[in-house]
Amino acid sequence: MLYRADRVSRPLTALPVHALRPGDGWCDASGDRNYNRLVSLPYPASAERMWRDDALYDIVVVLDHNTRPRLRGKGSAVFLHLVREDYAPTEGCIALKSHDLRLLLQACGPDMALMIIP
């Protein structure tokens, strides 16, 4: 999981935790060798900026979607992250309020499976 150390305190969790850096991005170019992986910006292929002006990625859990194996065009940047203030829909991610996400993270460990039921 990733978090913005300049904005929020480190979440309590047994998951591996890494502080985001201003130059972090997430490659969403399906033909690139780093597709669906954290990359450093600027990046030669398409990559989403992880260091956002809004608070959505102040706490981000990288979900195990299309990670092993990574298949072209099967989706990237599927995260569990913070909700928008107006509760607007995500672009394929799961969003929770900060308090709720922190409670969930306290119960999480590296081998935990989270089932999402629409």
PyMOL commands that set and color helices and strands:
alter all, ss='L'
color gray80, all
select helices_A, chain A and resi 98-107
alter helices_A, ss='H'
color red, helices_A
select strands_A, chain A and resi 2-3+18-19+24-27+38-40+47-49+59-62+79-82+94-96
alter strands_A, ss='S'
color yellow, strands_A
deselect
rebuild
show_as cartoon
